[in-house]
Amino acid sequence: MEVPAEDVQTSKKKRSQEEKVGRLKYIIQLEKEQSSRLNRIECVLSILEKGLGCFLKFEQSYLQEIICRDEVDLAIIDVLLGAGSEGMLPKDIAAGLARYKISRWHVTRRIVRMNKRLKKEIDQNVAERHGWKWAITSFMNENWGAPKEDLV
């Protein structure tokens, strides 16, 4: 007895997720998944950096990428490094950076913002206050490459 060819079920080809929701929506969905994975990895790395930060030596280029948004920030750090452990008044830093035409208030705001960025990333400060003066921290002295005799 022969089975007619019409009775044999042919397996239907199943549609992929891309065909079901559309190519653009599928690509956006994949991008969101990858983005969330990357955020989780960055979170874990941040926790490791904060925990092992005291044992790590950071390169100047890495710190500069985190801290400095423009050349004025870099110039402020250079001036503070030159001042040593005693520090400098914001008006003296502004006077040293006369070509950028910034005031003492802008110097203080920029230092506070640099501190915030570094604190968020590796839980350290760029500079700290000594009375009215700003002085570079020992962390920055060690990692930026200043001479060892300036350390407190």
C-alpha positions as CSV (number, residue, x, y, z in Angstrom):
1,M,0.0,0.0,0.0
2,E,1.4,3.3,-1.1
3,V,0.9,6.5,0.8
4,P,-0.1,9.4,-1.3
5,A,2.4,12.2,-1.5
6,E,-0.2,14.8,-0.4
7,D,-0.6,13.2,3.0
8,V,3.0,13.4,4.0
9,Q,3.5,16.5,6.2
10,T,6.3,18.7,5.2
11,S,8.0,20.5,8.1
12,K,7.5,24.2,7.9
13,K,10.5,26.5,8.0
14,K,10.4,28.4,11.3
15,R,10.8,32.2,11.2
16,S,13.8,33.7,13.0
17,Q,13.4,36.3,15.7
18,E,14.6,38.9,13.2
19,E,11.8,38.0,10.8
20,K,9.2,38.0,13.6
21,V,9.8,41.5,15.0
22,G,11.6,43.2,12.1
23,R,15.2,43.7,11.4
24,L,15.5,47.2,13.0
25,K,13.8,46.2,16.2
26,Y,15.9,43.1,16.4
27,I,19.1,45.0,16.0
28,I,18.0,47.5,18.7
29,Q,17.1,44.6,21.0
30,L,20.6,43.1,20.5
31,E,22.3,46.4,21.1
32,K,20.4,46.9,24.4
33,E,21.5,43.4,25.5
34,Q,25.1,44.1,24.7
35,S,24.9,47.5,26.4
36,S,23.6,46.0,29.6
37,R,26.3,43.3,29.6
38,L,28.9,46.0,29.1
39,N,27.5,48.1,32.0
40,R,27.7,45.0,34.3
41,I,31.3,44.4,33.3
42,E,32.2,48.1,33.9
43,C,30.5,47.9,37.3
44,V,32.5,44.8,38.3
45,L,35.8,46.5,37.1
46,S,35.0,49.6,39.0
47,I,34.5,47.6,42.2
48,L,37.8,45.8,41.6
49,E,39.6,49.1,41.0
50,K,38.2,50.6,44.2
51,G,39.2,47.6,46.2
52,L,42.6,47.1,44.8
53,G,43.4,50.8,44.2
54,C,46.0,51.0,47.0
55,F,48.0,48.3,45.2
56,L,47.7,49.7,41.7
57,K,50.0,52.2,40.0
58,F,48.1,54.2,37.4
59,E,49.7,55.7,34.3
60,Q,49.6,59.4,33.7
61,S,47.8,59.0,30.4
62,Y,45.0,57.1,32.1
63,L,44.6,59.6,34.9
64,Q,44.7,62.5,32.4
65,E,41.9,60.8,30.4
66,I,39.8,60.6,33.6
67,I,40.5,63.9,35.1
68,C,41.2,66.5,32.4
69,R,38.5,67.7,30.1
70,D,40.7,70.3,28.4
71,E,44.1,71.9,28.5
72,V,43.1,74.3,31.4
73,D,42.6,71.3,33.7
74,L,46.0,69.9,32.7
75,A,47.6,73.3,33.3
76,I,46.1,73.5,36.8
77,I,47.5,70.1,37.7
78,D,50.9,71.1,36.4
79,V,50.9,74.3,38.5
80,L,49.8,72.4,41.6
81,L,52.5,69.8,41.0
82,G,55.0,72.6,40.8
83,A,53.8,74.1,44.1
84,G,54.6,71.0,46.1
85,S,53.1,69.9,49.3
86,E,52.5,73.4,50.6
87,G,50.0,74.2,47.9
88,M,48.9,77.4,46.3
89,L,46.1,79.9,46.6
90,P,43.5,79.9,43.8
91,K,44.3,83.5,42.9
92,D,48.0,82.5,42.5
93,I,47.1,79.6,40.3
94,A,44.8,81.9,38.2
95,A,47.6,84.4,37.9
96,G,50.0,81.7,36.7
97,L,47.4,80.8,34.1
98,A,46.7,84.3,32.8
99,R,46.7,83.2,29.2
100,Y,43.5,81.2,29.8
101,K,41.8,84.2,31.5
102,I,40.3,82.2,34.3
103,S,39.4,83.6,37.8
104,R,40.2,82.2,41.1
105,W,36.6,81.0,41.4
106,H,36.9,79.1,38.2
107,V,40.1,77.5,39.4
108,T,38.4,76.2,42.6
109,R,35.4,74.9,40.6
110,R,37.6,73.1,38.1
111,I,39.6,71.4,41.0
112,V,36.4,70.4,42.7
113,R,35.1,68.9,39.4
114,M,38.4,67.0,38.8
115,N,38.2,65.7,42.3
116,K,34.6,64.5,41.6
117,R,35.6,62.7,38.4
118,L,38.5,60.9,40.0
119,K,36.5,60.1,43.2
120,K,33.8,58.5,41.0
121,E,36.3,56.5,39.0
122,I,38.9,55.2,41.5
123,D,37.9,56.8,44.9
124,Q,40.9,59.2,45.1
125,N,41.3,63.0,45.1
126,V,43.4,65.1,42.8
127,A,43.9,68.0,45.3
128,E,42.9,68.8,48.8
129,R,42.5,72.0,50.8
130,H,45.1,73.1,53.3
131,G,43.4,76.2,54.7
132,W,42.8,78.5,51.8
133,K,45.4,76.7,49.6
134,W,45.0,73.8,47.3
135,A,47.7,71.1,47.4
136,I,48.1,68.0,45.2
137,T,47.5,64.7,47.0
138,S,50.2,62.1,47.6
139,F,48.3,59.8,45.3
140,M,48.7,62.2,42.4
141,N,52.3,62.8,43.3
142,E,53.0,59.1,43.1
143,N,51.1,58.4,40.0
144,W,51.6,61.6,37.9
145,G,55.4,61.3,38.1
146,A,56.4,64.1,40.4
147,P,59.7,63.9,42.3
148,K,59.6,62.0,45.6
149,E,61.0,64.9,47.7
150,D,57.7,66.8,47.3
151,L,55.8,64.2,49.3
152,V,54.5,65.1,52.7
